[in-house]
Amino acid sequence: MNASLGNVNALINTIIAERKQARVADAPGSDAKDLLDILLNASEKDLSPQYLRDEIVTFMGAGHETTATTTMWTLYELCRHPEILVKVQQEIDGILGSPAAADRVIVYENINKFEYLTAVIKETLRLHPPVSMIGRKNLEDYQLGEYTIRKNSMIGINLLAVHTNPAHWTNPWDYRPERWLDGTKIHPFQYIPFSAGNLSTHLLTHWLTHWLTHLLAHLLALSQVEEIVLDSVSPTWN
């Protein structure tokens, strides 16, 4: 395990060093504004080298599994809600052209046009957060109702409970992408599929949503998804 971690750290350090050299030398391609550039810009002001490396490890480790999991749950929900699937396919056809179009290709400039599909992905992340629980340590004593949380206590936060709290969500267990399009204000800590409070979590949420929009638009443009009954694996909350 330690040897494997050492290999990962060495690879990341090499990538960071090469990108820094390219930025300084202004070599061809050094002006590419990708995730690493964003983090390097932040590190020049606020982030330590160790923090920068940890952020990249987070993206590398979390990006693949969360993409696969969220894709699976999105397709699951579309199969259970054919009326939503029809809207998604209509949006894809409206942007890319009819299924018979020869140039039915998704390009970067089109990603932001998939508003309904993006709402579908957000609704999936709300009801099926890839991260089930996050931990925090309070820095001072805090009185929460009748409970006293002592300083330096470890606090577990259930993200599904946050995402389905009826005090903040209307009909919280309904899979309804329209809630993301009706203008309702959503507090930053009301929707936290990858935690909240630092640079990496906000970037990861934005990046994954963006990437999933591209992936699912491409998949649904090439495939025909049909309604199936999967009530036996519906999530439950006790």
C-alpha positions as CSV (number, residue, x, y, z in Angstrom):
1,M,0.0,0.0,0.0
2,N,2.8,2.4,1.0
3,A,4.7,1.6,-2.2
4,S,1.6,2.2,-4.4
5,L,0.9,5.5,-2.6
6,G,4.5,6.5,-3.2
7,N,4.2,5.8,-6.9
8,V,1.0,7.9,-7.1
9,N,2.7,10.8,-5.2
10,A,5.7,10.6,-7.5
11,L,3.5,10.7,-10.6
12,I,1.6,13.7,-9.4
13,N,4.7,15.6,-8.3
14,T,6.2,15.0,-11.8
15,I,3.0,16.2,-13.5
16,I,2.9,19.3,-11.3
17,A,6.6,20.1,-11.9
18,E,6.3,19.7,-15.7
19,R,3.2,22.0,-15.8
20,K,5.0,24.6,-13.7
21,Q,8.0,24.6,-16.1
22,A,5.7,24.9,-19.1
23,R,3.8,27.8,-17.5
24,V,7.1,29.6,-16.7
25,A,8.5,28.9,-20.2
26,D,5.2,29.8,-21.8
27,A,5.7,26.6,-23.9
28,P,3.0,25.6,-26.5
29,G,0.0,24.4,-24.6
30,S,1.0,26.0,-21.4
31,D,-1.9,28.4,-21.5
32,A,-4.5,25.6,-21.4
33,K,-7.0,26.3,-18.6
34,D,-7.7,22.9,-17.2
35,L,-8.2,21.8,-13.6
36,L,-4.4,21.7,-12.9
37,D,-4.0,25.3,-14.1
38,I,-6.9,26.4,-11.8
39,L,-5.3,24.7,-8.8
40,L,-1.8,26.1,-9.7
41,N,-3.2,29.6,-9.9
42,A,-4.8,29.1,-6.5
43,S,-1.6,27.6,-5.0
44,E,0.4,30.7,-6.0
45,K,-1.8,32.6,-3.6
46,D,-3.2,30.4,-0.9
47,L,-2.4,26.7,-1.3
48,S,0.7,24.9,0.0
49,P,2.4,22.3,-2.2
50,Q,1.1,19.6,0.1
51,Y,-2.4,20.9,-0.2
52,L,-2.1,21.1,-4.0
53,R,-1.0,17.5,-4.2
54,D,-3.8,16.4,-1.9
55,E,-6.4,18.2,-4.0
56,I,-5.2,16.4,-7.2
57,V,-5.2,13.0,-5.4
58,T,-8.9,13.8,-4.4
59,F,-9.8,14.4,-8.0
60,M,-8.0,11.4,-9.3
61,G,-9.4,9.0,-6.7
62,A,-12.9,10.3,-6.5
63,G,-13.5,11.2,-10.2
64,H,-13.7,7.7,-11.6
65,E,-15.8,6.0,-9.1
66,T,-18.3,8.8,-8.7
67,T,-18.7,9.1,-12.5
68,A,-19.5,5.4,-12.8
69,T,-21.9,5.4,-9.8
70,T,-23.8,8.6,-10.8
71,T,-24.1,7.3,-14.4
72,M,-25.6,4.1,-13.1
73,W,-28.1,5.9,-10.8
74,T,-29.1,8.4,-13.5
75,L,-29.9,5.6,-16.0
76,Y,-31.8,3.8,-13.2
77,E,-34.0,6.9,-12.6
78,L,-34.5,7.5,-16.3
79,C,-35.7,3.9,-16.6
80,R,-38.1,4.4,-13.7
81,H,-39.4,7.7,-15.1
82,P,-40.1,7.4,-18.8
83,E,-41.7,10.8,-19.0
84,I,-38.3,12.3,-17.8
85,L,-36.4,10.2,-20.3
86,V,-38.6,11.5,-23.1
87,K,-37.8,15.1,-22.2
88,V,-34.1,14.3,-22.0
89,Q,-34.1,12.7,-25.5
90,Q,-36.1,15.6,-26.9
91,E,-33.6,18.0,-25.6
92,I,-30.7,16.0,-27.1
93,D,-32.5,15.8,-30.4
94,G,-33.2,19.5,-30.3
95,I,-29.5,20.3,-29.8
96,L,-27.8,17.6,-31.9
97,G,-30.5,17.1,-34.6
98,S,-32.5,14.0,-35.4
99,P,-31.1,10.6,-34.6
100,A,-30.5,10.1,-38.4
101,A,-28.3,13.3,-38.6
102,A,-24.8,12.5,-39.8
103,D,-23.2,15.2,-37.8
104,R,-24.8,14.2,-34.5
105,V,-21.7,14.9,-32.4
106,I,-21.4,16.6,-29.0
107,V,-18.9,19.4,-28.9
108,Y,-17.7,21.4,-25.8
109,E,-19.7,24.5,-26.9
110,N,-22.9,22.5,-26.6
111,I,-22.5,21.2,-23.1
112,N,-24.1,24.3,-21.4
113,K,-27.2,23.9,-23.7
114,F,-28.3,20.7,-22.0
115,E,-30.2,22.4,-19.2
116,Y,-32.7,19.7,-18.5
117,L,-30.1,16.9,-18.6
118,T,-28.0,18.9,-16.2
119,A,-31.0,19.2,-13.9
120,V,-31.5,15.4,-14.2
121,I,-27.9,14.8,-13.1
122,K,-28.2,17.2,-10.1
123,E,-31.4,15.5,-9.0
124,T,-29.6,12.1,-9.2
125,L,-26.7,13.5,-7.1
126,R,-29.3,14.8,-4.6
127,L,-31.0,11.4,-4.1
128,H,-28.0,9.3,-4.7
129,P,-25.0,11.2,-3.4
130,P,-21.7,9.3,-4.2
131,V,-20.4,10.3,-0.8
132,S,-22.7,8.9,1.9
133,M,-21.2,10.7,4.9
134,I,-18.6,13.3,5.6
135,G,-16.8,14.1,8.9
136,R,-16.0,17.4,10.6
137,K,-14.4,18.4,13.9
138,N,-15.8,21.4,15.7
139,L,-13.3,23.9,17.0
140,E,-15.2,25.0,20.0
141,D,-18.1,23.9,22.2
142,Y,-21.5,24.3,20.5
143,Q,-25.0,24.0,21.7
144,L,-27.3,22.4,19.2
145,G,-30.8,22.4,20.7
146,E,-30.7,20.2,23.7
147,Y,-27.3,18.7,22.8
148,T,-23.9,20.1,23.7
149,I,-21.2,19.2,21.2
150,R,-17.8,19.5,22.9
151,K,-14.8,21.0,21.4
152,N,-12.8,18.7,19.1
153,S,-15.7,16.3,18.7
154,M,-15.9,14.3,15.5
155,I,-19.2,14.9,13.8
156,G,-20.7,12.6,11.1
157,I,-23.0,14.3,8.5
158,N,-25.3,12.1,6.5
159,L,-25.6,13.8,3.1
160,L,-28.7,11.9,2.1
161,A,-30.4,13.3,5.2
162,V,-29.4,16.8,4.2
163,H,-30.6,16.3,0.7
164,T,-34.0,14.9,1.8
165,N,-34.8,17.2,4.7
166,P,-38.4,18.2,4.3
167,A,-37.7,21.5,6.0
168,H,-35.7,22.5,2.9
169,W,-37.0,20.4,0.1
170,T,-40.5,20.1,-1.2
171,N,-41.5,16.4,-1.6
172,P,-37.9,15.5,-1.0
173,W,-38.2,11.8,-2.1
174,D,-39.7,12.7,-5.5
175,Y,-37.3,12.5,-8.4
176,R,-38.2,15.8,-10.0
177,P,-35.5,17.5,-12.1
178,E,-37.8,20.5,-12.6
179,R,-36.9,21.7,-9.0
180,W,-33.6,22.8,-10.4
181,L,-35.2,24.9,-13.2
182,D,-38.1,26.6,-11.5
183,G,-36.0,29.4,-9.9
184,T,-36.2,28.1,-6.4
185,K,-33.2,29.3,-4.4
186,I,-31.0,26.6,-3.0
187,H,-28.7,27.3,-0.1
188,P,-25.0,26.3,-0.7
189,F,-25.1,23.9,2.2
190,Q,-28.5,22.5,1.2
191,Y,-27.0,20.5,-1.8
192,I,-23.5,19.1,-1.0
193,P,-23.0,15.9,-2.9
194,F,-19.2,16.1,-2.4
195,S,-19.2,18.0,0.9
196,A,-18.7,21.7,1.0
197,G,-16.4,24.4,2.4
198,N,-13.2,24.2,0.3
199,L,-12.0,24.7,-3.2
200,S,-11.9,21.0,-4.2
201,T,-15.5,20.2,-3.4
202,H,-16.9,23.1,-5.4
203,L,-14.7,22.3,-8.3
204,L,-15.5,18.5,-8.1
205,T,-19.2,19.1,-8.1
206,H,-19.0,21.5,-11.1
207,W,-16.5,19.3,-13.0
208,L,-18.4,16.0,-12.4
209,T,-21.8,17.6,-13.4
210,H,-20.2,19.0,-16.6
211,W,-18.5,15.7,-17.5
212,L,-21.6,13.6,-16.8
213,T,-23.6,15.9,-19.0
214,H,-21.3,15.2,-21.8
215,L,-21.1,11.5,-21.1
216,L,-24.8,10.9,-20.7
217,A,-25.7,13.1,-23.7
218,H,-23.4,11.0,-25.8
219,L,-24.7,7.8,-24.4
220,L,-28.3,8.6,-24.8
221,A,-27.7,10.1,-28.3
222,L,-26.4,6.7,-29.4
223,S,-28.7,4.4,-27.4
224,Q,-32.4,3.7,-26.8
225,V,-33.2,3.4,-23.1
226,E,-36.5,1.7,-22.3
227,E,-38.7,1.8,-19.2
228,I,-38.1,-1.0,-16.7
229,V,-39.4,-1.8,-13.3
230,L,-36.8,-1.7,-10.6
231,D,-38.8,-0.9,-7.5
232,S,-37.0,-3.6,-5.5
233,V,-33.8,-1.6,-5.4
234,S,-35.4,1.8,-4.6
235,P,-33.5,3.6,-1.9
236,T,-35.1,3.7,1.6
237,W,-34.5,6.0,4.5
238,N,-35.0,4.8,8.1
